[in-house]
Amino acid sequence: MPRRRRKPDTLALTEKYRPGWIHEADRRFRNVQAILNAREALIGDLGGKRDLSVQREMIVDRTVFLCLRLTELERTVLNGDDIDWQHYSYVSNVFMGHLKTLGLERHVKNLGSLKEYIEGES
């Protein structure tokens, strides 16, 4: 008899937004791993978490979900199946809008001065 897979705990909505809440998701799922990897890469290209406002971090979270959705649609096409191209176009446009809001250029991480670093160690 095949072994039943345990359904992972679901994430409940909270009363207060917490940036990075996605880190509480079950990392055994490939989609969660893909989202976390994309989120980390995007935050790195934006100069690091230290330089992100809560608003930008919210947009980052939404952007990586849209990226995953686009990837799933593109994978469907590559497997020879058809998709709703109007939906694909809509998601793609929203995704591009988020990227433009965040900035399409890579930002250098602000490490501060050597003096600030040394004082921070104390």
C-alpha positions, -999 to 999 in steps of 0.1 A, spaced: 0 0 0 15 34 -10 25 57 18 3 88 22 21 121 21 14 143 50 -1 176 39 22 204 50 10 231 74 -5 260 56 5 295 62 -22 316 79 -27 352 72 -15 375 100 -30 407 112 3 426 106 25 423 75 60 409 82 86 413 54 101 380 45 71 359 58 77 335 29 107 321 49 81 304 70 68 283 41 77 246 38 111 245 20 106 209 8 86 222 -21 105 232 -53 82 262 -58 91 276 -23 128 270 -30 125 288 -63 107 317 -48 133 320 -19 162 318 -44 147 344 -67 139 367 -37 174 364 -24 189 372 -59 166 401 -65 173 416 -30 210 412 -37 207 431 -70 188 459 -53 217 465 -29 208 441 -1 181 439 25 196 467 46 188 492 19 152 481 12 121 498 25 92 477 36 73 489 5 101 477 -19 103 444 0 66 440 -5 71 445 -43 100 421 -42 77 394 -27 50 400 -53 76 401 -82 90 367 -73 55 351 -73 48 366 -107 81 353 -120 72 318 -108 38 320 -125 54 331 -158 79 303 -155 51 278 -150 32 291 -180 64 290 -202 71 254 -190 36 245 -201 42 258 -236 76 241 -238 59 208 -229 37 212 -260 5 224 -243 -14 256 -249 -19 284 -224 -42 314 -221 -20 340 -239 -41 369 -227 -34 358 -191 3 353 -199 4 388 -214 -13 403 -184 10 386 -158 40 396 -179 30 432 -180 24 434 -143 58 416 -137 76 442 -159 58 470 -141 71 457 -108 106 453 -121 105 489 -135 94 501 -101 122 483 -83 147 493 -110 162 472 -138 198 481 -129 220 462 -104 228 483 -73 261 482 -54 257 471 -19 264 500 6 289 486 30 295 519 48 329 532 58 356 513 75 351 534 106 314 525 107 322 488 103 348 489 132 324 509 154 296 483 146 319 455 158 324 471 192 
